Amino acid sequence: MNAFIAVVLVCANGIAQDTCTDDRALEVRKVRVANELGCATGWQEIIARTERRDEIGKSAYLKTECRRVKELQ
């Protein structure tokens, strides 16, 4: 069975979207979700609880990704 990891990257406005990766982001949040739909929901609440919430839209932006991971059996 496959699972997914929802990834939210907080990236500085000066970093292009295609170069905003885990190692270049200001902050990276990851959470395991059951399906791809789970990757598209819930991240607003996660970011709203961080100290960077006031930077979003001013000096930083969010990039979300959905990564498939294989379950070990």
Rosetta silent file (secondary structure, phi, psi, omega in degrees, C-alpha in Angstrom):
SEQUENCE: MNAFIAVVLVCANGIAQDTCTDDRALEVRKVRVANELGCATGWQEIIARTERRDEIGKSAYLKTECRRVKELQ
SCORE:     score description
SCORE:     0.000 S_00000001
   1 L     0.000  141.450  178.716    0.000    0.000    0.000 S_00000001
   2 E   -98.984  149.100  173.532    1.219    3.503   -0.791 S_00000001
   3 E  -127.015  176.659 -178.328    0.966    6.518    1.455 S_00000001
   4 E  -132.052  152.922  172.292    1.756   10.136    0.850 S_00000001
   5 E  -114.466  122.583  173.521    3.740   12.864    2.543 S_00000001
   6 E   -86.948  127.623 -177.366    2.295   16.358    2.313 S_00000001
   7 E  -119.777  129.971  174.631    5.132   18.880    2.169 S_00000001
   8 E  -119.493  119.788  178.164    4.770   22.623    2.724 S_00000001
   9 E  -105.325  130.628  172.329    7.788   24.756    1.887 S_00000001
  10 E   -98.699  115.821 -173.385    8.008   28.374    3.042 S_00000001
  11 E  -118.446  142.287  175.883   10.181   30.092    0.448 S_00000001
  12 E   -66.784  145.876 -178.655   11.614   33.609    0.286 S_00000001
  13 L   -57.013  -26.759 -178.988   10.157   35.723   -2.505 S_00000001
  14 L   -75.683   -5.660 -179.926   13.612   35.945   -4.095 S_00000001
  15 L  -101.306  125.742  179.193   13.687   32.195   -4.781 S_00000001
  16 L   -65.182  148.742 -177.543   11.999   31.012   -7.979 S_00000001
  17 H   -56.981  -39.477 -177.182    9.297   28.371   -7.504 S_00000001
  18 H   -73.670  -14.489  177.533   11.154   25.750   -9.502 S_00000001
  19 H  -106.142    0.637  177.108   14.280   26.158   -7.339 S_00000001
  20 L   -80.091  105.432 -178.841   12.458   26.204   -3.999 S_00000001
  21 L  -124.292  175.584 -179.637   13.401   22.832   -2.518 S_00000001
  22 L   -52.214  -40.489 -175.769   13.689   21.380    0.982 S_00000001
  23 L   -81.046  -14.226  179.331   17.261   22.615    1.311 S_00000001
  24 L  -105.757  -11.309 -178.319   16.543   26.166    0.071 S_00000001
  25 L   -73.106  152.602  175.809   13.261   26.806    1.898 S_00000001
  26 L   -69.518  -34.062 -178.616   13.081   28.951    5.014 S_00000001
  27 E  -152.750  145.062  179.205   10.963   26.291    6.670 S_00000001
  28 E  -129.556  128.129  176.017    9.769   22.808    5.743 S_00000001
  29 E  -121.308  133.427  179.994    6.740   21.075    7.242 S_00000001
  30 E  -132.009  142.710  176.606    5.887   17.450    6.455 S_00000001
  31 E  -148.023  138.464  177.262    2.996   15.273    7.501 S_00000001
  32 E   -76.001  134.445  178.413    1.928   11.771    6.449 S_00000001
  33 E  -129.484  160.854 -174.519   -1.503   11.665    4.819 S_00000001
  34 L   -78.406  -28.679 -176.155   -3.662    8.796    3.601 S_00000001
  35 L  -153.951  176.343 -177.664   -4.190   10.003    0.034 S_00000001
  36 H   -64.211  -30.831  177.070   -3.453   12.774   -2.437 S_00000001
  37 H   -60.542  -36.011  178.354   -6.471   14.758   -1.320 S_00000001
  38 H   -62.831  -23.088  177.809   -4.853   14.994    2.120 S_00000001
  39 H   -71.654  -24.061 -175.111   -1.940   16.842    0.514 S_00000001
  40 L   -95.325   -5.224 -177.508   -4.239   19.674   -0.544 S_00000001
  41 L  -125.831  153.585  174.243   -5.944   20.272    2.776 S_00000001
  42 L    91.347  -17.989 -176.427   -4.860   21.230    6.263 S_00000001
  43 H   -70.150  -26.696  178.615   -1.677   23.114    5.404 S_00000001
  44 H   -60.636  -42.563  179.744   -3.304   26.495    6.049 S_00000001
  45 H   -67.580  -38.941  179.248   -3.807   25.552    9.688 S_00000001
  46 H   -60.630  -49.178 -177.966   -0.250   24.226    9.990 S_00000001
  47 H   -69.403  -35.440  179.883    1.263   27.471    8.679 S_00000001
  48 H   -61.238  -22.415 -179.801   -1.131   29.661   10.679 S_00000001
  49 L   -91.209   -1.012 -178.187    0.400   28.221   13.856 S_00000001
  50 L   -95.531  165.298  177.865    3.990   29.087   12.889 S_00000001
  51 H   -70.740  -20.142 -177.044    5.970   32.243   13.535 S_00000001
  52 H   -84.676    1.186 -174.475    6.294   32.812    9.778 S_00000001
  53 H   -56.620  -34.556 -178.077    2.552   33.259    9.210 S_00000001
  54 H   -76.730  -15.127  179.725    2.874   37.054    8.904 S_00000001
  55 L   -81.857  -23.977 -175.767    5.577   36.741    6.217 S_00000001
  56 E   -63.171  125.600 -179.255    3.369   34.815    3.785 S_00000001
  57 L    89.691  -11.978  179.110    2.383   37.077    0.911 S_00000001
  58 L  -109.226  -65.619 -178.735    4.845   39.792    1.964 S_00000001
  59 L  -117.265   -0.290 -178.283    8.396   38.411    1.980 S_00000001
  60 E  -148.357  162.697  176.855    7.671   34.703    1.503 S_00000001
  61 E  -137.851  167.027  179.838    5.312   32.316   -0.293 S_00000001
  62 E  -105.157  142.615  172.323    4.176   28.721    0.140 S_00000001
  63 E  -128.192  127.673 -179.551    4.890   25.810   -2.139 S_00000001
  64 E  -112.559  144.515  178.624    3.076   22.545   -1.527 S_00000001
  65 E  -137.081  154.451  175.360    4.065   19.104   -2.766 S_00000001
  66 E  -123.101  116.997 -176.570    2.641   15.626   -2.474 S_00000001
  67 E  -114.158  130.980  178.731    5.218   12.842   -2.322 S_00000001
  68 E   -81.984  135.117  174.767    4.408    9.156   -2.605 S_00000001
  69 E  -127.973  142.664  178.333    6.131    6.827   -0.137 S_00000001
  70 E   -88.154  137.132  175.751    6.021    3.061   -0.102 S_00000001
  71 L   -75.529  137.923  175.096    4.953    1.331    3.061 S_00000001
  72 L   -79.127  137.439  179.672    7.415   -1.225    4.390 S_00000001
  73 L  -124.644    0.000    0.000    5.932   -4.675    4.697 S_00000001
